[in-house]
Structures are given as structure tokens and as C-alpha cells.
Amino acid sequence: MKELVEVIAKSLVDHPEEVEVIETSKDDAIYIELKVAQEDMGKVIGKQGRIAKSIRTVVKAAASKGDKKVIVDIK
């Protein structure tokens, strides 16, 4: 999951070298924290959060094979 989020985020931003993805696993959930440069935040979130919602939807679809819930947090 980490690699998927990283590839998507790097394709959206102007500063791909500043994209950082941290994946942690707790109980029955996988937490993915996405950090981007401050000036790229709008590109990752999108108008009315549409791009962020799309990223979460793609990640949840990719994780549907497993039993764990995936939570993507953008910071």
C-alpha cells in the first residue's frame, strides 16, 4: 500500500522529492500517513477534497483482498 500511495502522490506534486509515506499497522488496521510539501498540499487534496477521496478509494480497493482496514491520512 505504501508504494501505491507514494507513486500516486509523486505524480501529482511539483516537489516529488519531498513526498514521504509512513505505513504503520495496528490491530486490524493499516495507517498510511502521507506528507507533502506545503505548497503541494492543494494538489494532493484537490477541490473539495476530490483527489484525496480518490486516493483513499484506490487504496481501499487495492486492500480489499486482505482483512485489514486501510486509513490514509494526509499531512
Distance bins in CASP14 RR format, pairs under 12 A and 6 or more apart:
PFRMAT RR
TARGET T0000
AUTHOR 0000-0000-0000
RMODE 2
METHOD distances of the structure
MODEL  1
1 7 0 0 0 0 0 1 0 0 0 0 0
1 8 0 0 0 0 0 1 0 0 0 0 0
1 21 0 0 0 0 1 0 0 0 0 0 0
1 22 0 0 0 0 0 1 0 0 0 0 0
1 23 1 0 0 1 0 0 0 0 0 0 0
1 24 0 0 0 0 0 1 0 0 0 0 0
1 25 0 0 0 0 0 1 0 0 0 0 0
1 29 0 0 0 0 0 1 0 0 0 0 0
1 30 1 0 0 1 0 0 0 0 0 0 0
1 31 0 0 0 0 0 1 0 0 0 0 0
1 32 1 0 1 0 0 0 0 0 0 0 0
1 33 0 0 0 0 0 1 0 0 0 0 0
1 34 0 0 0 0 0 1 0 0 0 0 0
1 55 0 0 0 0 0 1 0 0 0 0 0
1 56 0 0 0 0 0 1 0 0 0 0 0
1 58 0 0 0 0 0 1 0 0 0 0 0
1 59 1 0 1 0 0 0 0 0 0 0 0
1 60 0 0 0 0 1 0 0 0 0 0 0
1 61 0 0 0 0 0 1 0 0 0 0 0
1 62 1 0 0 1 0 0 0 0 0 0 0
1 63 1 0 0 1 0 0 0 0 0 0 0
1 64 0 0 0 0 0 1 0 0 0 0 0
1 65 0 0 0 0 0 1 0 0 0 0 0
1 66 0 0 0 0 0 1 0 0 0 0 0
1 68 0 0 0 0 1 0 0 0 0 0 0
1 69 0 0 0 0 0 1 0 0 0 0 0
1 70 1 0 0 1 0 0 0 0 0 0 0
1 71 0 0 0 0 0 1 0 0 0 0 0
1 72 0 0 0 0 1 0 0 0 0 0 0
2 8 0 0 0 0 0 1 0 0 0 0 0
2 9 0 0 0 0 0 1 0 0 0 0 0
2 19 0 0 0 0 0 1 0 0 0 0 0
2 20 0 0 0 0 0 1 0 0 0 0 0
2 21 1 0 1 0 0 0 0 0 0 0 0
2 22 1 0 0 1 0 0 0 0 0 0 0
2 23 1 0 1 0 0 0 0 0 0 0 0
2 24 0 0 0 0 0 1 0 0 0 0 0
2 25 0 0 0 0 0 1 0 0 0 0 0
2 30 0 0 0 0 1 0 0 0 0 0 0
2 31 0 0 0 0 0 1 0 0 0 0 0
2 32 1 0 0 1 0 0 0 0 0 0 0
2 33 0 0 0 0 1 0 0 0 0 0 0
2 34 0 0 0 0 1 0 0 0 0 0 0
2 59 0 0 0 0 1 0 0 0 0 0 0
2 62 0 0 0 0 0 1 0 0 0 0 0
2 63 0 0 0 0 0 1 0 0 0 0 0
2 70 0 0 0 0 0 1 0 0 0 0 0
2 72 0 0 0 0 0 1 0 0 0 0 0
3 9 0 0 0 0 0 1 0 0 0 0 0
3 10 0 0 0 0 0 1 0 0 0 0 0
3 19 0 0 0 0 0 1 0 0 0 0 0
3 21 0 0 0 0 1 0 0 0 0 0 0
3 23 0 0 0 0 1 0 0 0 0 0 0
3 32 0 0 0 0 0 1 0 0 0 0 0
3 59 0 0 0 0 0 1 0 0 0 0 0
3 62 0 0 0 0 0 1 0 0 0 0 0
4 10 0 0 0 0 0 1 0 0 0 0 0
4 11 0 0 0 0 0 1 0 0 0 0 0
4 21 0 0 0 0 1 0 0 0 0 0 0
4 23 0 0 0 0 0 1 0 0 0 0 0
4 30 0 0 0 0 0 1 0 0 0 0 0
4 32 0 0 0 0 1 0 0 0 0 0 0
4 34 0 0 0 0 0 1 0 0 0 0 0
4 55 0 0 0 0 1 0 0 0 0 0 0
4 56 0 0 0 0 0 1 0 0 0 0 0
4 57 0 0 0 0 0 1 0 0 0 0 0
4 58 1 0 0 1 0 0 0 0 0 0 0
4 59 1 0 0 1 0 0 0 0 0 0 0
4 60 0 0 0 0 0 1 0 0 0 0 0
4 61 0 0 0 0 0 1 0 0 0 0 0
4 62 1 0 1 0 0 0 0 0 0 0 0
4 63 0 0 0 0 1 0 0 0 0 0 0
4 70 0 0 0 0 1 0 0 0 0 0 0
4 72 0 0 0 0 0 1 0 0 0 0 0
5 11 0 0 0 0 0 1 0 0 0 0 0
5 12 0 0 0 0 0 1 0 0 0 0 0
5 19 0 0 0 0 1 0 0 0 0 0 0
5 20 0 0 0 0 0 1 0 0 0 0 0
5 21 1 0 1 0 0 0 0 0 0 0 0
5 22 0 0 0 0 0 1 0 0 0 0 0
5 23 0 0 0 0 1 0 0 0 0 0 0
5 30 0 0 0 0 0 1 0 0 0 0 0
5 31 0 0 0 0 0 1 0 0 0 0 0
5 32 1 0 1 0 0 0 0 0 0 0 0
5 33 0 0 0 0 1 0 0 0 0 0 0
5 34 1 0 1 0 0 0 0 0 0 0 0
5 35 0 0 0 0 0 1 0 0 0 0 0
5 36 0 0 0 0 0 1 0 0 0 0 0
5 44 0 0 0 0 0 1 0 0 0 0 0
5 52 0 0 0 0 0 1 0 0 0 0 0
5 54 0 0 0 0 0 1 0 0 0 0 0
5 55 1 0 0 1 0 0 0 0 0 0 0
5 56 0 0 0 0 1 0 0 0 0 0 0
5 58 0 0 0 0 1 0 0 0 0 0 0
5 59 1 0 0 1 0 0 0 0 0 0 0
5 60 0 0 0 0 0 1 0 0 0 0 0
5 62 0 0 0 0 1 0 0 0 0 0 0
5 63 0 0 0 0 0 1 0 0 0 0 0
5 70 0 0 0 0 1 0 0 0 0 0 0
5 71 0 0 0 0 0 1 0 0 0 0 0
5 72 1 0 0 1 0 0 0 0 0 0 0
5 73 0 0 0 0 0 1 0 0 0 0 0
5 74 0 0 0 0 1 0 0 0 0 0 0
6 12 0 0 0 0 0 1 0 0 0 0 0
6 13 0 0 0 0 0 1 0 0 0 0 0
6 16 0 0 0 0 1 0 0 0 0 0 0
6 17 0 0 0 0 0 1 0 0 0 0 0
6 18 0 0 0 0 0 1 0 0 0 0 0
6 19 1 0 0 1 0 0 0 0 0 0 0
6 20 0 0 0 0 1 0 0 0 0 0 0
6 21 1 0 1 0 0 0 0 0 0 0 0
6 22 0 0 0 0 0 1 0 0 0 0 0
6 23 0 0 0 0 1 0 0 0 0 0 0
6 32 0 0 0 0 1 0 0 0 0 0 0
6 33 0 0 0 0 0 1 0 0 0 0 0
6 34 0 0 0 0 1 0 0 0 0 0 0
6 35 0 0 0 0 0 1 0 0 0 0 0
6 36 0 0 0 0 0 1 0 0 0 0 0
6 44 0 0 0 0 0 1 0 0 0 0 0
6 55 0 0 0 0 0 1 0 0 0 0 0
6 59 0 0 0 0 0 1 0 0 0 0 0
6 72 0 0 0 0 0 1 0 0 0 0 0
7 13 0 0 0 0 0 1 0 0 0 0 0
7 16 0 0 0 0 1 0 0 0 0 0 0
7 19 0 0 0 0 1 0 0 0 0 0 0
7 21 0 0 0 0 1 0 0 0 0 0 0
7 34 0 0 0 0 0 1 0 0 0 0 0
7 55 0 0 0 0 0 1 0 0 0 0 0
7 58 0 0 0 0 0 1 0 0 0 0 0
7 59 0 0 0 0 0 1 0 0 0 0 0
7 62 0 0 0 0 0 1 0 0 0 0 0
8 16 0 0 0 0 0 1 0 0 0 0 0
8 19 0 0 0 0 1 0 0 0 0 0 0
8 21 0 0 0 0 1 0 0 0 0 0 0
8 32 0 0 0 0 0 1 0 0 0 0 0
8 34 0 0 0 0 1 0 0 0 0 0 0
8 36 0 0 0 0 0 1 0 0 0 0 0
8 43 0 0 0 0 0 1 0 0 0 0 0
8 44 0 0 0 0 1 0 0 0 0 0 0
8 51 0 0 0 0 1 0 0 0 0 0 0
8 52 0 0 0 0 0 1 0 0 0 0 0
8 54 0 0 0 0 1 0 0 0 0 0 0
8 55 1 0 1 0 0 0 0 0 0 0 0
8 56 0 0 0 0 0 1 0 0 0 0 0
8 57 0 0 0 0 0 1 0 0 0 0 0
8 58 1 0 0 1 0 0 0 0 0 0 0
8 59 0 0 0 0 1 0 0 0 0 0 0
8 62 0 0 0 0 0 1 0 0 0 0 0
8 72 0 0 0 0 0 1 0 0 0 0 0
8 74 0 0 0 0 0 1 0 0 0 0 0
9 15 0 0 0 0 0 1 0 0 0 0 0
9 16 1 0 0 1 0 0 0 0 0 0 0
9 17 0 0 0 0 0 1 0 0 0 0 0
9 18 0 0 0 0 1 0 0 0 0 0 0
9 19 1 0 1 0 0 0 0 0 0 0 0
9 20 0 0 0 0 1 0 0 0 0 0 0
9 21 1 0 0 1 0 0 0 0 0 0 0
9 32 0 0 0 0 0 1 0 0 0 0 0
9 33 0 0 0 0 0 1 0 0 0 0 0
9 34 1 0 1 0 0 0 0 0 0 0 0
9 35 0 0 0 0 1 0 0 0 0 0 0
9 36 1 0 0 1 0 0 0 0 0 0 0
9 37 0 0 0 0 0 1 0 0 0 0 0
9 40 0 0 0 0 1 0 0 0 0 0 0
9 41 0 0 0 0 0 1 0 0 0 0 0
9 42 0 0 0 0 0 1 0 0 0 0 0
9 43 0 0 0 0 1 0 0 0 0 0 0
9 44 1 0 0 1 0 0 0 0 0 0 0
9 45 0 0 0 0 0 1 0 0 0 0 0
9 51 0 0 0 0 1 0 0 0 0 0 0
9 52 0 0 0 0 0 1 0 0 0 0 0
9 54 0 0 0 0 0 1 0 0 0 0 0
9 55 1 0 0 1 0 0 0 0 0 0 0
9 58 0 0 0 0 0 1 0 0 0 0 0
9 59 0 0 0 0 0 1 0 0 0 0 0
9 72 0 0 0 0 0 1 0 0 0 0 0
9 74 0 0 0 0 1 0 0 0 0 0 0
9 75 0 0 0 0 0 1 0 0 0 0 0
10 16 1 1 0 0 0 0 0 0 0 0 0
10 17 0 0 0 0 1 0 0 0 0 0 0
10 18 0 0 0 0 1 0 0 0 0 0 0
10 19 1 0 1 0 0 0 0 0 0 0 0
10 20 0 0 0 0 0 1 0 0 0 0 0
10 21 0 0 0 0 1 0 0 0 0 0 0
10 34 0 0 0 0 0 1 0 0 0 0 0
10 36 0 0 0 0 1 0 0 0 0 0 0
10 37 0 0 0 0 0 1 0 0 0 0 0
10 40 0 0 0 0 0 1 0 0 0 0 0
10 43 0 0 0 0 0 1 0 0 0 0 0
10 44 0 0 0 0 0 1 0 0 0 0 0
11 19 0 0 0 0 1 0 0 0 0 0 0
11 36 0 0 0 0 0 1 0 0 0 0 0
11 40 0 0 0 0 0 1 0 0 0 0 0
11 43 0 0 0 0 0 1 0 0 0 0 0
11 44 0 0 0 0 0 1 0 0 0 0 0
11 51 0 0 0 0 0 1 0 0 0 0 0
11 55 0 0 0 0 0 1 0 0 0 0 0
12 19 0 0 0 0 1 0 0 0 0 0 0
12 34 0 0 0 0 0 1 0 0 0 0 0
12 36 0 0 0 0 1 0 0 0 0 0 0
12 37 0 0 0 0 0 1 0 0 0 0 0
12 40 1 0 0 1 0 0 0 0 0 0 0
12 41 0 0 0 0 0 1 0 0 0 0 0
12 42 0 0 0 0 1 0 0 0 0 0 0
12 43 1 0 1 0 0 0 0 0 0 0 0
12 44 1 0 1 0 0 0 0 0 0 0 0
12 45 0 0 0 0 1 0 0 0 0 0 0
12 46 0 0 0 0 1 0 0 0 0 0 0
12 51 1 0 0 1 0 0 0 0 0 0 0
12 52 0 0 0 0 0 1 0 0 0 0 0
12 54 0 0 0 0 0 1 0 0 0 0 0
12 55 0 0 0 0 1 0 0 0 0 0 0
12 74 0 0 0 0 0 1 0 0 0 0 0
13 19 1 0 0 1 0 0 0 0 0 0 0
13 20 0 0 0 0 0 1 0 0 0 0 0
13 34 0 0 0 0 0 1 0 0 0 0 0
13 35 0 0 0 0 0 1 0 0 0 0 0
13 36 1 0 1 0 0 0 0 0 0 0 0
13 37 1 0 0 1 0 0 0 0 0 0 0
13 38 0 0 0 0 0 1 0 0 0 0 0
13 39 0 0 0 0 1 0 0 0 0 0 0
13 40 1 1 0 0 0 0 0 0 0 0 0
13 41 0 0 0 0 1 0 0 0 0 0 0
13 42 0 0 0 0 1 0 0 0 0 0 0
13 43 1 0 1 0 0 0 0 0 0 0 0
13 44 1 0 0 1 0 0 0 0 0 0 0
13 45 0 0 0 0 0 1 0 0 0 0 0
13 46 0 0 0 0 0 1 0 0 0 0 0
13 51 0 0 0 0 0 1 0 0 0 0 0
13 74 0 0 0 0 0 1 0 0 0 0 0
14 36 0 0 0 0 1 0 0 0 0 0 0
14 37 1 0 0 1 0 0 0 0 0 0 0
14 38 0 0 0 0 0 1 0 0 0 0 0
14 39 1 0 0 1 0 0 0 0 0 0 0
14 40 1 0 1 0 0 0 0 0 0 0 0
14 41 0 0 0 0 0 1 0 0 0 0 0
14 42 0 0 0 0 0 1 0 0 0 0 0
14 43 1 0 0 1 0 0 0 0 0 0 0
14 44 0 0 0 0 0 1 0 0 0 0 0
15 35 0 0 0 0 0 1 0 0 0 0 0
15 36 1 0 0 1 0 0 0 0 0 0 0
15 37 1 0 1 0 0 0 0 0 0 0 0
15 38 0 0 0 0 1 0 0 0 0 0 0
15 39 1 0 0 1 0 0 0 0 0 0 0
15 40 1 0 1 0 0 0 0 0 0 0 0
15 41 0 0 0 0 0 1 0 0 0 0 0
15 43 0 0 0 0 0 1 0 0 0 0 0
15 44 0 0 0 0 0 1 0 0 0 0 0
16 36 0 0 0 0 1 0 0 0 0 0 0
16 37 0 0 0 0 1 0 0 0 0 0 0
16 40 0 0 0 0 1 0 0 0 0 0 0
16 43 0 0 0 0 0 1 0 0 0 0 0
16 44 0 0 0 0 0 1 0 0 0 0 0
17 36 0 0 0 0 0 1 0 0 0 0 0
17 37 0 0 0 0 1 0 0 0 0 0 0
17 40 0 0 0 0 0 1 0 0 0 0 0
18 34 0 0 0 0 0 1 0 0 0 0 0
18 35 1 0 0 1 0 0 0 0 0 0 0
18 36 1 0 0 1 0 0 0 0 0 0 0
18 37 1 0 1 0 0 0 0 0 0 0 0
18 38 0 0 0 0 1 0 0 0 0 0 0
18 39 0 0 0 0 1 0 0 0 0 0 0
18 40 1 0 0 1 0 0 0 0 0 0 0
18 41 0 0 0 0 0 1 0 0 0 0 0
18 44 0 0 0 0 0 1 0 0 0 0 0
19 33 0 0 0 0 0 1 0 0 0 0 0
19 34 1 0 0 1 0 0 0 0 0 0 0
19 35 1 0 0 1 0 0 0 0 0 0 0
19 36 1 0 1 0 0 0 0 0 0 0 0
19 37 0 0 0 0 1 0 0 0 0 0 0
19 40 0 0 0 0 1 0 0 0 0 0 0
19 41 0 0 0 0 0 1 0 0 0 0 0
19 43 0 0 0 0 0 1 0 0 0 0 0
19 44 0 0 0 0 1 0 0 0 0 0 0
19 74 0 0 0 0 0 1 0 0 0 0 0
19 75 0 0 0 0 0 1 0 0 0 0 0
20 32 0 0 0 0 0 1 0 0 0 0 0
20 33 0 0 0 0 1 0 0 0 0 0 0
20 34 1 0 0 1 0 0 0 0 0 0 0
20 35 1 0 1 0 0 0 0 0 0 0 0
20 36 1 0 0 1 0 0 0 0 0 0 0
20 37 0 0 0 0 1 0 0 0 0 0 0
20 40 0 0 0 0 0 1 0 0 0 0 0
20 74 0 0 0 0 0 1 0 0 0 0 0
20 75 0 0 0 0 1 0 0 0 0 0 0
21 30 0 0 0 0 0 1 0 0 0 0 0
21 31 0 0 0 0 0 1 0 0 0 0 0
21 32 1 0 0 1 0 0 0 0 0 0 0
21 33 1 0 0 1 0 0 0 0 0 0 0
21 34 1 0 1 0 0 0 0 0 0 0 0
21 35 1 0 0 1 0 0 0 0 0 0 0
21 36 0 0 0 0 1 0 0 0 0 0 0
21 44 0 0 0 0 0 1 0 0 0 0 0
21 55 0 0 0 0 0 1 0 0 0 0 0
21 59 0 0 0 0 0 1 0 0 0 0 0
21 72 0 0 0 0 1 0 0 0 0 0 0
21 73 0 0 0 0 0 1 0 0 0 0 0
21 74 0 0 0 0 0 1 0 0 0 0 0
21 75 0 0 0 0 0 1 0 0 0 0 0
22 30 0 0 0 0 0 1 0 0 0 0 0
22 31 0 0 0 0 1 0 0 0 0 0 0
22 32 1 0 0 1 0 0 0 0 0 0 0
22 33 1 0 1 0 0 0 0 0 0 0 0
22 34 0 0 0 0 1 0 0 0 0 0 0
22 35 1 0 0 1 0 0 0 0 0 0 0
22 72 0 0 0 0 0 1 0 0 0 0 0
22 73 0 0 0 0 1 0 0 0 0 0 0
22 74 0 0 0 0 0 1 0 0 0 0 0
22 75 0 0 0 0 1 0 0 0 0 0 0
23 29 0 0 0 0 0 1 0 0 0 0 0
23 30 1 0 0 1 0 0 0 0 0 0 0
23 31 1 0 0 1 0 0 0 0 0 0 0
23 32 1 0 1 0 0 0 0 0 0 0 0
23 33 1 0 0 1 0 0 0 0 0 0 0
23 34 0 0 0 0 0 1 0 0 0 0 0
23 59 0 0 0 0 0 1 0 0 0 0 0
23 63 0 0 0 0 0 1 0 0 0 0 0
23 68 0 0 0 0 0 1 0 0 0 0 0
23 70 0 0 0 0 1 0 0 0 0 0 0
23 71 0 0 0 0 0 1 0 0 0 0 0
23 72 0 0 0 0 0 1 0 0 0 0 0
23 73 0 0 0 0 0 1 0 0 0 0 0
24 30 1 0 0 1 0 0 0 0 0 0 0
24 31 1 0 1 0 0 0 0 0 0 0 0
24 32 0 0 0 0 1 0 0 0 0 0 0
24 33 1 0 0 1 0 0 0 0 0 0 0
24 68 0 0 0 0 0 1 0 0 0 0 0
24 70 0 0 0 0 0 1 0 0 0 0 0
24 71 0 0 0 0 1 0 0 0 0 0 0
24 73 0 0 0 0 0 1 0 0 0 0 0
25 31 1 0 0 1 0 0 0 0 0 0 0
25 32 0 0 0 0 1 0 0 0 0 0 0
25 63 0 0 0 0 0 1 0 0 0 0 0
25 68 1 0 0 1 0 0 0 0 0 0 0
25 69 0 0 0 0 0 1 0 0 0 0 0
25 70 0 0 0 0 0 1 0 0 0 0 0
25 71 0 0 0 0 0 1 0 0 0 0 0
26 32 0 0 0 0 0 1 0 0 0 0 0
26 68 0 0 0 0 1 0 0 0 0 0 0
26 69 0 0 0 0 0 1 0 0 0 0 0
26 70 0 0 0 0 0 1 0 0 0 0 0
26 71 0 0 0 0 1 0 0 0 0 0 0
27 67 0 0 0 0 0 1 0 0 0 0 0
27 68 0 0 0 0 1 0 0 0 0 0 0
27 69 0 0 0 0 1 0 0 0 0 0 0
27 71 0 0 0 0 0 1 0 0 0 0 0
28 63 0 0 0 0 0 1 0 0 0 0 0
28 66 0 0 0 0 0 1 0 0 0 0 0
28 67 1 0 0 1 0 0 0 0 0 0 0
28 68 1 0 1 0 0 0 0 0 0 0 0
28 69 1 0 0 1 0 0 0 0 0 0 0
28 70 0 0 0 0 0 1 0 0 0 0 0
28 71 0 0 0 0 0 1 0 0 0 0 0
29 60 0 0 0 0 0 1 0 0 0 0 0
29 63 0 0 0 0 0 1 0 0 0 0 0
29 66 0 0 0 0 0 1 0 0 0 0 0
29 67 0 0 0 0 0 1 0 0 0 0 0
29 68 1 0 1 0 0 0 0 0 0 0 0
29 69 1 0 1 0 0 0 0 0 0 0 0
29 70 1 0 0 1 0 0 0 0 0 0 0
29 71 1 0 1 0 0 0 0 0 0 0 0
29 72 0 0 0 0 0 1 0 0 0 0 0
29 73 0 0 0 0 0 1 0 0 0 0 0
30 59 0 0 0 0 1 0 0 0 0 0 0
30 60 0 0 0 0 0 1 0 0 0 0 0
30 62 0 0 0 0 0 1 0 0 0 0 0
30 63 1 0 0 1 0 0 0 0 0 0 0
30 66 0 0 0 0 1 0 0 0 0 0 0
30 67 0 0 0 0 0 1 0 0 0 0 0
30 68 1 0 1 0 0 0 0 0 0 0 0
30 69 1 0 0 1 0 0 0 0 0 0 0
30 70 1 0 1 0 0 0 0 0 0 0 0
30 71 1 0 0 1 0 0 0 0 0 0 0
30 72 0 0 0 0 1 0 0 0 0 0 0
30 73 0 0 0 0 0 1 0 0 0 0 0
31 59 0 0 0 0 0 1 0 0 0 0 0
31 63 0 0 0 0 0 1 0 0 0 0 0
31 68 0 0 0 0 0 1 0 0 0 0 0
31 69 0 0 0 0 1 0 0 0 0 0 0
31 70 0 0 0 0 1 0 0 0 0 0 0
31 71 1 0 1 0 0 0 0 0 0 0 0
31 72 0 0 0 0 1 0 0 0 0 0 0
31 73 1 0 0 1 0 0 0 0 0 0 0
31 75 0 0 0 0 0 1 0 0 0 0 0
32 55 0 0 0 0 1 0 0 0 0 0 0
32 56 0 0 0 0 1 0 0 0 0 0 0
32 58 0 0 0 0 0 1 0 0 0 0 0
32 59 1 0 0 1 0 0 0 0 0 0 0
32 60 0 0 0 0 0 1 0 0 0 0 0
32 62 0 0 0 0 0 1 0 0 0 0 0
32 63 0 0 0 0 1 0 0 0 0 0 0
32 68 0 0 0 0 0 1 0 0 0 0 0
32 69 0 0 0 0 0 1 0 0 0 0 0
32 70 1 0 0 1 0 0 0 0 0 0 0
32 71 1 0 0 1 0 0 0 0 0 0 0
32 72 1 0 1 0 0 0 0 0 0 0 0
32 73 1 0 0 1 0 0 0 0 0 0 0
32 74 0 0 0 0 1 0 0 0 0 0 0
32 75 0 0 0 0 0 1 0 0 0 0 0
33 70 0 0 0 0 0 1 0 0 0 0 0
33 71 0 0 0 0 1 0 0 0 0 0 0
33 72 0 0 0 0 1 0 0 0 0 0 0
33 73 1 0 1 0 0 0 0 0 0 0 0
33 74 0 0 0 0 1 0 0 0 0 0 0
33 75 1 0 0 1 0 0 0 0 0 0 0
34 40 0 0 0 0 0 1 0 0 0 0 0
34 41 0 0 0 0 0 1 0 0 0 0 0
34 44 1 0 0 1 0 0 0 0 0 0 0
34 45 0 0 0 0 0 1 0 0 0 0 0
34 51 0 0 0 0 0 1 0 0 0 0 0
34 52 0 0 0 0 1 0 0 0 0 0 0
34 55 1 0 0 1 0 0 0 0 0 0 0
34 56 0 0 0 0 0 1 0 0 0 0 0
34 59 0 0 0 0 0 1 0 0 0 0 0
34 71 0 0 0 0 0 1 0 0 0 0 0
34 72 1 0 0 1 0 0 0 0 0 0 0
34 73 1 0 0 1 0 0 0 0 0 0 0
34 74 1 0 1 0 0 0 0 0 0 0 0
34 75 1 0 0 1 0 0 0 0 0 0 0
35 41 0 0 0 0 1 0 0 0 0 0 0
35 44 0 0 0 0 1 0 0 0 0 0 0
35 72 0 0 0 0 0 1 0 0 0 0 0
35 73 0 0 0 0 1 0 0 0 0 0 0
35 74 0 0 0 0 1 0 0 0 0 0 0
35 75 1 0 1 0 0 0 0 0 0 0 0
36 42 0 0 0 0 1 0 0 0 0 0 0
36 43 0 0 0 0 1 0 0 0 0 0 0
36 44 1 0 1 0 0 0 0 0 0 0 0
36 45 0 0 0 0 1 0 0 0 0 0 0
36 51 0 0 0 0 0 1 0 0 0 0 0
36 52 0 0 0 0 0 1 0 0 0 0 0
36 55 0 0 0 0 0 1 0 0 0 0 0
36 74 1 0 0 1 0 0 0 0 0 0 0
36 75 0 0 0 0 1 0 0 0 0 0 0
37 43 0 0 0 0 1 0 0 0 0 0 0
37 44 0 0 0 0 1 0 0 0 0 0 0
37 75 0 0 0 0 0 1 0 0 0 0 0
38 44 0 0 0 0 0 1 0 0 0 0 0
38 45 0 0 0 0 0 1 0 0 0 0 0
38 75 0 0 0 0 0 1 0 0 0 0 0
40 46 0 0 0 0 0 1 0 0 0 0 0
40 51 0 0 0 0 0 1 0 0 0 0 0
40 74 0 0 0 0 0 1 0 0 0 0 0
40 75 0 0 0 0 0 1 0 0 0 0 0
41 49 0 0 0 0 0 1 0 0 0 0 0
41 51 0 0 0 0 0 1 0 0 0 0 0
41 52 0 0 0 0 1 0 0 0 0 0 0
41 74 1 0 0 1 0 0 0 0 0 0 0
41 75 0 0 0 0 1 0 0 0 0 0 0
42 48 0 0 0 0 0 1 0 0 0 0 0
42 49 0 0 0 0 1 0 0 0 0 0 0
42 50 0 0 0 0 0 1 0 0 0 0 0
42 51 0 0 0 0 1 0 0 0 0 0 0
42 52 0 0 0 0 1 0 0 0 0 0 0
42 74 0 0 0 0 1 0 0 0 0 0 0
43 49 0 0 0 0 0 1 0 0 0 0 0
43 50 0 0 0 0 0 1 0 0 0 0 0
43 51 1 0 0 1 0 0 0 0 0 0 0
43 52 0 0 0 0 0 1 0 0 0 0 0
43 55 0 0 0 0 0 1 0 0 0 0 0
43 74 0 0 0 0 0 1 0 0 0 0 0
44 50 0 0 0 0 0 1 0 0 0 0 0
44 51 1 0 0 1 0 0 0 0 0 0 0
44 52 1 0 0 1 0 0 0 0 0 0 0
44 53 0 0 0 0 0 1 0 0 0 0 0
44 54 0 0 0 0 0 1 0 0 0 0 0
44 55 1 0 0 1 0 0 0 0 0 0 0
44 56 0 0 0 0 0 1 0 0 0 0 0
44 72 0 0 0 0 0 1 0 0 0 0 0
44 73 0 0 0 0 0 1 0 0 0 0 0
44 74 1 0 1 0 0 0 0 0 0 0 0
44 75 0 0 0 0 0 1 0 0 0 0 0
45 51 1 0 0 1 0 0 0 0 0 0 0
45 52 1 0 1 0 0 0 0 0 0 0 0
45 53 0 0 0 0 1 0 0 0 0 0 0
45 54 0 0 0 0 0 1 0 0 0 0 0
45 55 0 0 0 0 1 0 0 0 0 0 0
45 56 0 0 0 0 0 1 0 0 0 0 0
45 72 0 0 0 0 0 1 0 0 0 0 0
45 74 1 0 0 1 0 0 0 0 0 0 0
45 75 0 0 0 0 0 1 0 0 0 0 0
46 52 1 0 0 1 0 0 0 0 0 0 0
46 53 0 0 0 0 1 0 0 0 0 0 0
46 54 0 0 0 0 1 0 0 0 0 0 0
46 55 0 0 0 0 0 1 0 0 0 0 0
46 74 0 0 0 0 0 1 0 0 0 0 0
47 53 0 0 0 0 0 1 0 0 0 0 0
47 54 0 0 0 0 0 1 0 0 0 0 0
48 54 0 0 0 0 0 1 0 0 0 0 0
49 55 0 0 0 0 1 0 0 0 0 0 0
49 56 0 0 0 0 1 0 0 0 0 0 0
49 57 0 0 0 0 0 1 0 0 0 0 0
49 74 0 0 0 0 1 0 0 0 0 0 0
50 56 0 0 0 0 0 1 0 0 0 0 0
50 57 0 0 0 0 0 1 0 0 0 0 0
51 57 0 0 0 0 0 1 0 0 0 0 0
51 58 0 0 0 0 0 1 0 0 0 0 0
51 72 0 0 0 0 0 1 0 0 0 0 0
51 74 0 0 0 0 1 0 0 0 0 0 0
52 58 0 0 0 0 0 1 0 0 0 0 0
52 59 0 0 0 0 0 1 0 0 0 0 0
52 72 1 0 0 1 0 0 0 0 0 0 0
52 73 0 0 0 0 1 0 0 0 0 0 0
52 74 1 0 1 0 0 0 0 0 0 0 0
52 75 0 0 0 0 0 1 0 0 0 0 0
53 59 0 0 0 0 0 1 0 0 0 0 0
53 60 0 0 0 0 0 1 0 0 0 0 0
53 72 0 0 0 0 1 0 0 0 0 0 0
53 74 0 0 0 0 0 1 0 0 0 0 0
54 60 0 0 0 0 0 1 0 0 0 0 0
54 61 0 0 0 0 0 1 0 0 0 0 0
54 72 0 0 0 0 0 1 0 0 0 0 0
55 61 0 0 0 0 0 1 0 0 0 0 0
55 62 0 0 0 0 0 1 0 0 0 0 0
55 70 0 0 0 0 0 1 0 0 0 0 0
55 71 0 0 0 0 0 1 0 0 0 0 0
55 72 1 0 0 1 0 0 0 0 0 0 0
55 73 0 0 0 0 0 1 0 0 0 0 0
55 74 1 0 0 1 0 0 0 0 0 0 0
56 62 0 0 0 0 0 1 0 0 0 0 0
56 63 0 0 0 0 0 1 0 0 0 0 0
56 69 0 0 0 0 0 1 0 0 0 0 0
56 70 0 0 0 0 1 0 0 0 0 0 0
56 71 0 0 0 0 1 0 0 0 0 0 0
56 72 1 0 1 0 0 0 0 0 0 0 0
56 73 0 0 0 0 1 0 0 0 0 0 0
56 74 0 0 0 0 1 0 0 0 0 0 0
57 63 0 0 0 0 0 1 0 0 0 0 0
57 64 0 0 0 0 0 1 0 0 0 0 0
57 70 0 0 0 0 0 1 0 0 0 0 0
57 72 0 0 0 0 1 0 0 0 0 0 0
58 64 0 0 0 0 0 1 0 0 0 0 0
58 70 0 0 0 0 0 1 0 0 0 0 0
58 72 0 0 0 0 1 0 0 0 0 0 0
59 68 0 0 0 0 0 1 0 0 0 0 0
59 69 0 0 0 0 0 1 0 0 0 0 0
59 70 1 0 1 0 0 0 0 0 0 0 0
59 71 0 0 0 0 1 0 0 0 0 0 0
59 72 1 0 1 0 0 0 0 0 0 0 0
59 73 0 0 0 0 0 1 0 0 0 0 0
59 74 0 0 0 0 0 1 0 0 0 0 0
60 66 0 0 0 0 0 1 0 0 0 0 0
60 68 0 0 0 0 0 1 0 0 0 0 0
60 69 0 0 0 0 1 0 0 0 0 0 0
60 70 1 0 1 0 0 0 0 0 0 0 0
60 71 0 0 0 0 1 0 0 0 0 0 0
60 72 0 0 0 0 1 0 0 0 0 0 0
61 70 0 0 0 0 1 0 0 0 0 0 0
62 68 0 0 0 0 0 1 0 0 0 0 0
62 70 0 0 0 0 1 0 0 0 0 0 0
62 72 0 0 0 0 0 1 0 0 0 0 0
63 69 1 0 0 1 0 0 0 0 0 0 0
63 70 1 0 1 0 0 0 0 0 0 0 0
63 71 0 0 0 0 0 1 0 0 0 0 0
63 72 0 0 0 0 0 1 0 0 0 0 0
64 70 0 0 0 0 1 0 0 0 0 0 0
END
